[in-house]
Amino acid sequence: MAELRLGPLLRYVDGSSATVWVETSRPCTAEVHCADGGRGAAHTFQIAGHHYALIPVTGLTPGASASYEVVLDGARVWPLPDSPFPPSVIRTPADGDGEAVRVMFGSCRWAAPPADGHDPVGPDALDTLATRIAADPEGERPDVLLLLGDQVYADETSDATQRWLAARRDLDEPPGTGVADYEEYTRLYYESWLDPEVRWLLSTVPTCMIFDDHDVIDDWNTSASWVADMRATSWWRERLLSGLMSYWVHQHIGNLPPAELAADPLYSAVRESPDGTDALRAFAAEADVDPTTVRWSYRRDFGRVRLMMVDSRAARVLEEDGRSMLDPGEAEWLRAQALEDRSSYDHLLIGTSLPWLLPQLVHDAEAWSAALSRGVRGRRWARWGEKLRRAADLEHWAAFPASFASLARLIADAGSGPEAPATVLVLSGDVHHAYVAEPHWLARGPEARVLQLTCSPVHNSIPLSIRLGFRFGWSAPARALGRLFARHGRCERPPVDWRKTGGPWFGNQLMTLTVRGRSARLRLEQARANGTLETVEESTLSSS
């Protein structure tokens, strides 16, 4: 008899359809039965000895909430027996544009320790969110949860995972306590997504996901020389291919609407094959050699909210004389999607794991190190600039100045003219604190209100060095120091200036955008030891 190993995860939802992701113990037919008559079924596909299904559910009622069950080969496996949680539901948006849309987001979730263990990084914001929704199932909940990177930590494993790894191989051999292959990646997802509260939460709140560096390794794709150094190791290729394969299975396919999935040749090949491992591995290998062969970025629309989730890791161009955060095809896609039919949206959200706007000192230091590495001050400075870039994690949008300026131009174009939205909001994580920053264009800027909204971590540590460094980074003396760096690196002035208008806030936390028409409000909540989410900031971003 087939058993449910992982999931269900509620992924895509629109007015009448949804997708639900599961992992099962053996090949089977997986079905979703909804209380309102909605139904869906899919046969599992196989990757590296594991069995998965992404179940398309149709026939849902717009503007309704329907509980559902998961059935494997005719036997109900979800809800779990004696579950303390309310039934998992699929909530569909109503027809029309008058309904509020709630978008919650955060990043950087290190897996929770065992239930009887001490949590070294404090309460998990997703656990506390699950507790709140379970206590009031009919109350407020997000329409979608955006997980903006570092859903798993392939290079920073827990004690429990390290004990499991040690039973498989010698941890004194590379990659040590980091994961080595696909099977070890599955262990990370089990550890993270079988947390009871998080498992239930992901079964009942739709999610959109994108990777960041720790999904593979810290500072993934920092520079061309970094990639060359990694490719010279004995273990890197298997880590990278396994990371891309496991991301495609566990996260990427669930991001896509059913129509896009139906047209995806890889998805069709994997589903139609008795074992899709070779096809998926070949895809990952080609993506490693030529990142332009795959697009991990995607677009989703929620009423009159357009979301662009942008891959700011694998799509990079790393040659020093042409560094870019996005390859040309990716950049063209982003621009086309943002500018297409602007009258159809009131709010444009650009989800990128790495913040576009950082404290000015950090921005200038990143642009400076990039200029040095490019050779503007000669070979000796270039070597030092590369060492600095790697040691200090200087590889955000600011480290790709042309891409920083290109994104500024795109935002200005999307936010200008008679079809301008009310807001253009850049949603990011990565930096283990939260803040709001507002740019001002040196030339003519957009009519829409533009903000950088950064929120992390969901569940991770916030060292004192980060607290002190980022507090100082926003200060006037830090800005003056940054200008010295920029002058020494002969850096061009960016097309925007910006100021911090909120934060920094430190803690395990989540941000929520609530939009209705052209109005938008922001709320920041932090997880507390008593199992609650406490509001620490609430503000109006735009009004109708």
Beta strands, then each sheet from edge to edge (+ up, - down):
strand 1: 4-13
strand 2: 18-24
strand 3: 29-34
strand 4: 39-43
strand 5: 45-47
strand 6: 50-57
strand 7: 65-72
strand 8: 75-78
strand 9: 89-91
strand 10: 101-106
strand 11: 144-147
strand 12: 207-209
strand 13: 298-302
strand 14: 305-310
strand 15: 347-352
strand 16: 423-428
strand 17: 434-441
strand 18: 449-454
strand 19: 496-505
strand 20: 509-516
strand 21: 519-527
strand 22: 533-542
sheet 1: 1+ 2- 6+ 5-
sheet 2: 4+ 3- 7+ 8-
sheet 3: 4+ 3- 7+ 9-
sheet 4: 12+ 11+ 10+ 20- 21+ 22-
sheet 5: 13+ 14- 15- 16- 18- 17+ 19-
end
